Amino acid sequence: MSTTTMNNIAHRITHGIRSAAWVVFLKELVDATRDRRTLARILIPAVVMGPLMLLMMTGLIASFEERAERREITVVGIEHAPTLRNYLERQTYTIKEAPADYEAQLRNSKLLEPVLVIPKNFEQELLEGDKPALEVVSDGANQRASAGARVVQRLLSGFAQERAGLTLALRGVPGDLLQPVEVQERDLANPQARASNLTSMVPMFIMMAVLYGCMTAALDSTAGERERGSLEPLMMNPIHPIATVLGKWGAVALMGMAVALLADLSFVPAQMLIKSDSLQAMFSFGPREVLAFLLLQLPLAAGIGALLMALAIRSKTFKEAQASSALVMTVVSLAPMVSIFNPGGEAAWYLWLPGLAQNTLMMEVLKGETPALWRLAQPALVGIALTAVCLWDVARSMRSAVAR
């Protein structure tokens, strides 16, 4: 047989596989979009939950900023400390009297500011050169009160430093001796990088959208069809099993990417509703971020979609397939937590782990950085390898099912 003839045969086989895979792909898309109720259960959380959490978080930040602008301090016993009152008023703070049951209100989170408690003998001890004890009362479970406690402590440190400087000046000693070293802070992070510390949950919601989109289509096209009795007739058609698998996998990956795209786009209008002015100025999520996030999800959608199909085709029932898929979803969604519990910073193997790799690269995008090509290649290779192995396993399992 001549080389030309062999090439023609190979071309016909390849063309046949492509045509059959395209037909199966269209059939799976129609099946996946037919169940409107299931689609709604996927799309509504993917589109709504992420922006809703972002708005809730920024609303909390806005409330902190609003409290800081009010410049109020809640005090018990301010009448015992006229010098401290004078200092606080010079710092443009308004002094509020704490309620009698301030401890109970702090525990119940009804009082959202820490309370400064001043003893009766404060001025006397201060004049005698003693160290009067001041209490800043808050509750660790009351987040707003705990955050305000740091502001009160800074104010008291400023008062103590001013008082010490005045004492030294009265004795003819320069007050500059209290600060022999001048400390200057320099933050290397750009505004987007600072904002990413507060918006680190955005990549998590994007990845969850991919996972749920893939899972629904993968289970329905394998375990679902087997339970309905439509998988065996499909495999009896005179087409190559690879064509069937490729068509199904294409629909699964496309569904995952479609849900991811909607989740990406949902954050664009959501950022306009951010209540915190400072965060709104720092957080930027536009066409660049949408496109970058979408491209970074391709290896995840391809690999995890194929893996879910491989697990589902081996399951005897749809419920068993759901349990197996839930395990995969849990592992992939919790993978980004590794970076939180690793104090040593990013490790080299992060980019080889699905889920963690996408989270790491998306955080770079949120910081305004452009990931290097070699960093993009690592999760892409993992996705290609996982896809190839799992699709081969799905094709073999389908052939075995038909043979039985």
C-alpha positions as CSV (number, residue, x, y, z in Angstrom):
1,M,0.0,0.0,0.0
2,S,1.4,3.3,-1.1
3,T,2.1,6.2,1.3
4,T,-0.5,8.4,-0.5
5,T,-3.2,5.7,0.0
6,M,-2.3,5.4,3.7
7,N,-2.4,9.2,4.1
8,N,-5.9,9.3,2.4
9,I,-7.2,6.6,4.8
10,A,-5.8,8.4,7.8
11,H,-7.3,11.6,6.6
12,R,-10.7,10.0,6.1
13,I,-10.6,8.4,9.6
14,T,-9.6,11.7,11.2
15,H,-12.3,13.6,9.3
16,G,-14.8,11.0,10.4
17,I,-13.8,11.3,14.0
18,R,-14.0,15.1,13.8
19,S,-17.5,15.0,12.2
20,A,-18.8,12.4,14.7
21,A,-17.3,14.3,17.6
22,W,-19.0,17.5,16.4
23,V,-22.4,15.8,16.2
24,V,-22.0,14.4,19.7
25,F,-20.9,17.7,21.0
26,L,-24.0,19.5,19.6
27,K,-26.2,16.7,21.0
28,E,-24.6,17.1,24.5
29,L,-25.0,20.9,24.4
30,V,-28.7,20.6,23.6
31,D,-29.1,18.0,26.5
32,A,-27.2,20.2,28.9
33,T,-29.2,23.3,28.2
34,R,-32.6,21.6,28.0
35,D,-33.0,21.3,31.8
36,R,-33.7,25.0,32.6
37,R,-34.2,24.3,36.4
38,T,-30.7,22.7,36.7
39,L,-29.1,25.5,34.7
40,A,-30.7,28.1,37.0
41,R,-29.4,26.3,40.1
42,I,-25.9,26.6,38.6
43,L,-26.0,30.1,37.1
44,I,-27.7,32.0,39.9
45,P,-25.1,31.1,42.6
46,A,-22.2,31.6,40.0
47,V,-23.4,35.0,39.0
48,V,-24.9,36.4,42.2
49,M,-23.0,34.9,45.2
50,G,-19.5,36.2,44.3
51,P,-20.5,39.9,43.8
52,L,-22.9,39.7,46.8
53,M,-20.0,38.6,49.1
54,L,-17.8,41.3,47.6
55,L,-20.4,43.9,48.3
56,M,-21.0,42.7,51.8
57,M,-17.3,42.7,52.6
58,T,-16.8,46.2,51.1
59,G,-19.9,47.4,53.1
60,L,-18.1,46.3,56.3
61,I,-14.9,48.1,55.2
62,A,-17.0,51.2,54.5
63,S,-18.5,51.1,57.9
64,F,-15.0,51.0,59.4
65,E,-14.0,54.0,57.3
66,E,-17.1,55.9,58.3
67,R,-16.4,55.3,62.0
68,A,-12.8,56.5,61.4
69,E,-14.1,59.7,59.8
70,R,-16.4,60.4,62.7
71,R,-13.4,60.4,65.1
72,E,-15.2,59.5,68.2
73,I,-13.9,57.8,71.4
74,T,-16.0,56.1,74.1
75,V,-14.7,56.7,77.6
76,V,-15.6,55.9,81.2
77,G,-14.3,58.4,83.8
78,I,-13.1,61.2,81.5
79,E,-13.8,63.7,84.3
80,H,-10.8,62.2,86.1
81,A,-8.4,63.1,83.3
82,P,-8.6,66.7,82.2
83,T,-5.1,66.5,80.5
84,L,-6.1,63.5,78.5
85,R,-9.4,65.2,77.5
86,N,-7.4,68.2,76.3
87,Y,-5.1,66.0,74.2
88,L,-8.0,64.0,72.7
89,E,-9.9,67.2,71.8
90,R,-6.7,68.6,70.2
91,Q,-6.6,65.5,68.0
92,T,-10.2,66.5,66.9
93,Y,-11.8,63.5,68.6
94,T,-15.3,63.7,70.1
95,I,-15.6,62.1,73.5
96,K,-18.7,60.0,74.2
97,E,-19.7,58.7,77.6
98,A,-19.9,54.9,77.7
99,P,-23.2,53.2,78.8
100,A,-23.3,51.8,82.3
101,D,-23.6,48.2,80.9
102,Y,-20.8,48.6,78.3
103,E,-19.3,45.2,79.0
104,A,-22.6,43.4,78.3
105,Q,-23.1,45.5,75.2
106,L,-19.6,44.7,73.9
107,R,-20.2,40.9,74.5
108,N,-23.5,41.1,72.6
109,S,-22.0,43.2,69.8
110,K,-24.5,46.0,70.5
111,L,-21.6,48.4,71.3
112,L,-19.3,48.6,68.3
113,E,-16.6,50.8,69.8
114,P,-13.9,49.9,72.4
115,V,-14.2,51.6,75.8
116,L,-11.4,53.5,77.4
117,V,-11.7,53.2,81.2
118,I,-9.9,55.9,83.3
119,P,-9.3,55.4,87.1
120,K,-10.3,58.1,89.6
121,N,-6.7,58.8,90.7
122,F,-5.4,59.2,87.1
123,E,-4.3,62.9,87.4
124,Q,-2.8,62.5,90.8
125,E,-0.6,59.6,89.8
126,L,0.4,61.4,86.7
127,L,1.5,64.5,88.6
128,E,3.4,62.3,91.1
129,G,5.4,60.6,88.3
130,D,3.6,57.2,88.7
131,K,2.2,55.2,85.9
132,P,-1.6,55.3,86.0
133,A,-3.3,52.3,84.4
134,L,-5.7,52.9,81.6
135,E,-7.9,50.1,80.3
136,V,-9.0,49.7,76.7
137,V,-11.9,47.3,76.9
138,S,-13.0,45.3,73.8
139,D,-14.3,41.9,72.9
140,G,-12.3,39.5,70.6
141,A,-15.6,38.2,69.2
142,N,-16.7,41.8,68.4
143,Q,-14.7,42.5,65.3
144,R,-15.5,46.2,65.0
145,A,-14.7,46.9,68.6
146,S,-11.4,45.0,68.3
147,A,-10.4,46.9,65.2
148,G,-11.1,50.2,67.0
149,A,-9.0,49.2,70.0
150,R,-5.8,49.7,67.9
151,V,-6.8,53.3,67.2
152,V,-7.4,54.0,70.9
153,Q,-4.0,52.5,71.7
154,R,-2.2,54.7,69.2
155,L,-3.9,57.7,70.7
156,L,-2.8,56.8,74.2
157,S,0.7,56.2,72.9
158,G,0.7,59.7,71.4
159,F,-0.5,61.1,74.7
160,A,2.2,59.3,76.7
161,Q,4.9,60.5,74.3
162,E,3.7,64.1,74.5
163,R,3.5,63.9,78.3
164,A,7.1,62.5,78.5
165,G,8.4,65.2,76.2
166,L,6.8,67.9,78.3
167,T,8.4,66.4,81.5
168,L,11.8,66.3,79.9
169,A,11.4,69.8,78.6
170,L,10.6,71.1,82.1
171,R,13.9,69.6,83.3
172,G,15.9,71.1,80.5
173,V,16.3,67.9,78.5
174,P,15.4,68.0,74.7
175,G,12.3,66.0,73.9
176,D,14.0,64.6,70.8
177,L,15.8,62.1,73.0
178,L,12.6,60.1,73.2
179,Q,13.0,59.4,69.4
180,P,16.7,58.8,68.7
181,V,15.7,57.0,65.5
182,E,13.4,58.3,62.8
183,V,11.4,55.4,61.2
184,Q,9.9,55.9,57.7
185,E,7.6,53.3,56.1
186,R,7.7,52.5,52.4
187,D,5.1,50.3,50.9
188,L,6.2,48.6,47.7
189,A,2.7,47.3,46.8
190,N,0.8,49.2,44.1
191,P,-2.9,50.1,44.8
192,Q,-4.2,47.0,43.0
193,A,-1.9,44.7,45.0
194,R,-3.1,46.3,48.3
195,A,-6.7,45.8,47.1
196,S,-6.0,42.1,46.3
197,N,-5.6,41.4,50.0
198,L,-9.3,42.3,50.5
199,T,-10.6,40.8,47.2
200,S,-8.8,37.4,47.4
201,M,-12.1,35.6,47.4
202,V,-12.8,36.6,43.8
203,P,-10.6,33.8,42.2
204,M,-12.3,31.3,44.5
205,F,-15.8,32.1,43.2
206,I,-14.5,31.9,39.6
207,M,-13.1,28.5,40.1
208,M,-16.2,27.2,41.9
209,A,-18.2,28.4,38.8
210,V,-16.0,26.3,36.6
211,L,-16.3,23.2,38.8
212,Y,-20.1,23.4,39.1
213,G,-20.5,24.0,35.4
214,C,-18.3,21.0,34.5
215,M,-19.8,18.7,37.2
216,T,-23.4,19.1,36.0
217,A,-22.6,18.4,32.4
218,A,-20.1,15.6,33.2
219,L,-22.5,13.7,35.4
220,D,-25.4,14.0,33.0
221,S,-23.5,12.9,29.9
222,T,-22.1,9.8,31.5
223,A,-23.8,8.4,34.7
224,G,-27.0,10.2,33.8
225,E,-27.2,8.7,30.3
226,R,-26.4,5.3,31.7
227,E,-29.2,5.5,34.2
228,R,-31.6,6.7,31.5
229,G,-30.5,3.9,29.2
230,S,-29.4,6.1,26.4
231,L,-25.6,5.6,26.7
232,E,-25.5,2.0,25.2
233,P,-27.5,2.9,22.1
234,L,-25.2,5.9,21.5
235,M,-22.2,3.6,21.7
236,M,-23.8,1.1,19.3
237,N,-23.6,3.7,16.5
238,P,-20.9,3.1,13.9
239,I,-18.6,5.8,15.2
240,H,-15.3,5.6,16.9
241,P,-15.5,5.7,20.7
242,I,-12.9,8.5,20.8
243,A,-15.3,10.7,18.8
244,T,-18.1,10.1,21.3
245,V,-15.8,10.9,24.2
246,L,-14.3,14.0,22.6
247,G,-17.8,15.3,21.8
248,K,-19.0,14.8,25.4
249,W,-15.8,16.2,26.9
250,G,-16.1,19.3,24.6
251,A,-19.6,20.0,25.9
252,V,-18.5,19.5,29.5
253,A,-15.5,21.9,29.2
254,L,-17.6,24.5,27.3
255,M,-20.3,24.4,30.0
256,G,-17.6,25.0,32.7
257,M,-16.1,27.9,30.7
258,A,-19.5,29.4,30.0
259,V,-20.4,29.5,33.6
260,A,-17.0,30.9,34.4
261,L,-17.5,33.7,31.8
262,L,-20.8,34.7,33.4
263,A,-19.1,34.7,36.8
264,D,-16.3,36.8,35.5
265,L,-18.6,39.3,33.9
266,S,-20.7,39.6,37.1
267,F,-17.8,41.3,38.9
268,V,-17.6,44.1,36.4
269,P,-20.9,45.8,37.3
270,A,-20.5,44.7,41.0
271,Q,-17.4,46.8,41.4
272,M,-19.4,49.9,40.6
273,L,-21.5,49.3,43.7
274,I,-18.6,49.0,46.1
275,K,-19.4,51.2,49.1
276,S,-15.8,51.8,50.2
277,D,-14.3,54.8,48.3
278,S,-10.7,53.7,48.9
279,L,-11.3,50.1,47.8
280,Q,-13.3,51.3,44.8
281,A,-10.3,53.4,43.7
282,M,-7.9,50.5,44.2
283,F,-9.9,47.5,42.8
284,S,-10.0,47.3,39.1
285,F,-11.8,44.5,37.3
286,G,-12.3,45.2,33.6
287,P,-11.9,43.4,30.2
288,R,-8.2,42.6,30.9
289,E,-9.0,40.7,34.1
290,V,-12.1,39.0,32.5
291,L,-10.0,37.7,29.6
292,A,-7.0,36.7,31.8
293,F,-9.3,34.8,34.3
294,L,-11.0,33.1,31.4
295,L,-7.8,31.9,29.8
296,L,-6.4,30.7,33.2
297,Q,-9.5,28.6,33.7
298,L,-9.0,26.6,30.4
299,P,-6.6,24.0,31.9
300,L,-8.8,23.6,34.9
301,A,-12.0,23.2,32.9
302,A,-10.4,20.7,30.5
303,G,-8.6,18.6,33.1
304,I,-11.3,18.6,35.9
305,G,-14.1,18.0,33.3
306,A,-12.3,14.9,32.0
307,L,-11.6,13.7,35.5
308,L,-15.3,14.1,36.5
309,M,-16.3,12.1,33.4
310,A,-13.8,9.3,34.3
311,L,-15.2,9.1,37.8
312,A,-18.8,9.2,36.7
313,I,-18.5,6.6,34.0
314,R,-17.2,4.1,36.6
315,S,-20.0,4.8,39.0
316,K,-22.9,2.4,39.1
317,T,-25.6,5.0,39.9
318,F,-26.0,8.8,39.5
319,K,-25.9,9.2,43.3
320,E,-22.5,7.4,43.5
321,A,-21.2,9.6,40.7
322,Q,-22.3,12.7,42.7
323,A,-20.5,11.5,45.8
324,S,-17.3,10.9,43.8
325,S,-17.6,14.3,42.2
326,A,-18.2,16.0,45.5
327,L,-14.8,14.7,46.7
328,V,-13.0,16.2,43.7
329,M,-14.9,19.5,44.1
330,T,-13.9,19.7,47.8
331,V,-10.2,18.9,47.1
332,V,-9.9,21.4,44.3
333,S,-11.8,24.2,46.0
334,L,-9.7,23.8,49.2
335,A,-6.4,23.7,47.4
336,P,-6.0,27.5,47.5
337,M,-6.1,27.3,51.3
338,V,-2.5,25.8,51.1
339,S,-1.1,29.3,50.3
340,I,-2.8,30.7,53.5
341,F,-1.3,28.1,55.8
342,N,2.2,28.2,54.2
343,P,4.1,31.1,56.0
344,G,7.1,30.6,53.6
345,G,5.3,32.2,50.6
346,E,4.7,30.6,47.2
347,A,6.4,27.2,46.6
348,A,7.5,25.9,43.2
349,W,4.9,23.1,43.3
350,Y,2.0,25.5,43.6
351,L,1.7,25.8,39.8
352,W,1.5,22.0,39.4
353,L,-1.6,21.5,41.5
354,P,-5.0,22.2,39.8
355,G,-6.9,24.8,41.7
356,L,-4.0,26.2,43.6
357,A,-2.2,27.0,40.3
358,Q,-5.2,29.0,39.0
359,N,-5.7,30.8,42.3
360,T,-2.0,31.8,42.4
361,L,-2.0,33.1,38.8
362,M,-5.3,34.9,39.2
363,M,-4.0,36.7,42.3
364,E,-1.1,38.0,40.2
365,V,-3.6,39.4,37.7
366,L,-5.6,41.1,40.5
367,K,-2.3,42.7,41.7
368,G,-1.9,44.2,38.2
369,E,1.0,41.8,37.2
370,T,1.3,39.8,34.1
371,P,2.3,36.1,34.8
372,A,5.4,34.9,32.9
373,L,4.9,32.4,30.1
374,W,6.8,29.7,31.9
375,R,4.4,30.0,34.8
376,L,1.4,29.7,32.5
377,A,2.9,26.6,30.8
378,Q,3.0,24.5,34.0
379,P,-0.8,24.4,34.8
380,A,-1.4,24.1,31.0
381,L,0.8,20.9,30.9
382,V,-1.0,19.5,33.9
383,G,-4.4,20.2,32.3
384,I,-3.4,18.5,29.0
385,A,-1.9,15.5,30.7
386,L,-4.9,15.0,33.0
387,T,-7.3,15.5,30.1
388,A,-5.5,12.9,27.9
389,V,-5.3,10.2,30.6
390,C,-8.9,10.6,31.8
391,L,-10.4,10.7,28.3
392,W,-8.5,7.5,27.4
393,D,-9.9,5.9,30.5
394,V,-13.5,7.1,29.7
395,A,-13.2,5.7,26.2
396,R,-12.0,2.3,27.5
397,S,-14.7,2.2,30.1
398,M,-17.4,3.0,27.5
399,R,-16.1,0.2,25.2
400,S,-16.2,-2.2,28.2
401,A,-19.7,-1.2,29.1
402,V,-20.9,-1.9,25.5
403,A,-19.1,-5.2,25.4
404,R,-20.8,-6.4,28.5
